Amino acid sequence: MRIAYSQVFTVNIIAGYLMGLLGALLSLVAALWWVQAQEWLDSGPPPPAFRALTAAAFTLFTIGIFWQLVGYLRLEYAVGW
């Protein structure tokens, strides 16, 4: 069976890729928010919503990478390594 038709590839690799992509997009949103919010950069810690956004972005990106890694290790083609 070709790798493109493997159920393990589709579920794990593509889902992990999309989750990592979502985390990267949230990171870009947080970066834009950081650039636009000049008033609280010097006055103290960032607001809790910003911290939650950056934490969610980092978490989604990291889980996406590890989900892809698990998918690659579970492929039938990687058994002989």
Protein Blocks (a to p, Z undefined) as FASTA:
>chain_A
ZZklpmklmmmmmmmmmmmmmmmmmmmmmmmmmmmmmmlmmnoccdfklmmmmmmmmmmm
mmmmmmmmmmmmmpmklmmZZ
